[in-house]
Amino acid sequence: MYKLNEYASPEKLNQDLATNIVAQLKLAIARKGHGTLAVSGGKTPIGLFQLLSQQSLEWDKVYITLVDDRWVDSHDDASNEKLVNTYLLQNKAKSAHFVGLKNSTSNPFDGAAQAEKNLRDKIPLPFDVLILGMGEDGHTASLFPHAENLKNGLNMTSGKLLVGMMPLTAPLERITLTLPAILSSNNIYLHLVGASKKEVLTKAQQGKDVVEMPVRSILQQDKVPVTIFWTA
Ligand SMILES: O=C1O[C@H](COP(=O)(O)O)[C@@H](O)[C@H](O)[C@H]1O
């Protein structure tokens, strides 16, 4: 179950999405004293991060983590943690509490348990707001089509927050929130830019096979509301 919001430009989309995120976080802070935000990496969210970092919010009461990351050093250009440090944890958002997913374990399959403990210790769950992206292969977070560990990532009864993933359609080992972790969030936004992503979305809406297009497991569920923000 989802709602599709279409925008005339990335600027207008970012404005509206940032307003929604800030409103949800303010509500969470008013209710519980803190707000939690899980963000994606990749190229799509850079403008949104820059805008969010300038919003007035009690950022010291906000906990931020990643939906997924590549298993590389946090200073590597491929690191989603580096992206968040560079564009989101700046300006007014500097005082937010960030918890990354990468640790010193040699691979994400062995490192996932430690990363999960760290996340559970430092981030108050559930996530109030979780922002997903989508790849042109139909992956979301780092739940990649036909990957060997995808079954574990999609298992709704595993009790796990994080698993390792080696994509067949992209380089680098990854760590990713599992489907049950994603669907335990209070609000999910799917942030898409470009005509080709709209085509992928249309294909995802039409079929049912989640192994072929893991993003279907987000679009075709009724546990948590999903709002898609799309612009060409
Ligand atoms: O590898 C990843 O890809 C997706 C989509 O990235 P984009 O560059 O097309 O925006 C992203 O959502 C995910 O977090 C990232 O690790």
The ligand as an SDF file (V2000), in Angstrom:
LIG
                    3D

 16 16  0  0  0  0  0  0  0  0999 V2000
   23.6430    1.1740   -3.6010 O   0  0  0  0  0  0  0  0  0  0  0  0
   22.7300    1.8770   -3.2550 C   0  0  0  0  0  0  0  0  0  0  0  0
   21.7900    2.2340   -4.1850 O   0  0  0  0  0  0  0  0  0  0  0  0
   20.4950    2.7460   -3.8280 C   0  0  0  0  0  0  0  0  0  0  0  0
   20.0660    3.6760   -4.9470 C   0  0  0  0  0  0  0  0  0  0  0  0
   21.1180    4.6110   -5.1850 O   0  0  0  0  0  0  0  0  0  0  0  0
   21.0190    5.8550   -6.2020 P   0  0  0  0  0  0  0  0  0  0  0  0
   22.4520    6.2810   -6.4410 O   0  0  0  0  0  0  0  0  0  0  0  0
   20.3430    5.3560   -7.4370 O   0  0  0  0  0  0  0  0  0  0  0  0
   20.2390    6.8910   -5.4920 O   0  0  0  0  0  0  0  0  0  0  0  0
   20.4970    3.4200   -2.4600 C   0  0  0  0  0  0  0  0  0  0  0  0
   19.1650    3.6610   -2.0580 O   0  0  0  0  0  0  0  0  0  0  0  0
   21.2310    2.5790   -1.4350 C   0  0  0  0  0  0  0  0  0  0  0  0
   21.2170    3.1770   -0.1650 O   0  0  0  0  0  0  0  0  0  0  0  0
   22.6810    2.4540   -1.8890 C   0  0  0  0  0  0  0  0  0  0  0  0
   23.4740    1.7610   -0.9660 O   0  0  0  0  0  0  0  0  0  0  0  0
  1  2  2  0
  2  3  1  0
  2 15  1  0
  3  4  1  0
  4  5  1  0
  4 11  1  0
  5  6  1  0
  6  7  1  0
  7  8  2  0
  7  9  1  0
  7 10  1  0
 11 12  1  0
 11 13  1  0
 13 14  1  0
 13 15  1  0
 15 16  1  0
M  END
$$$$
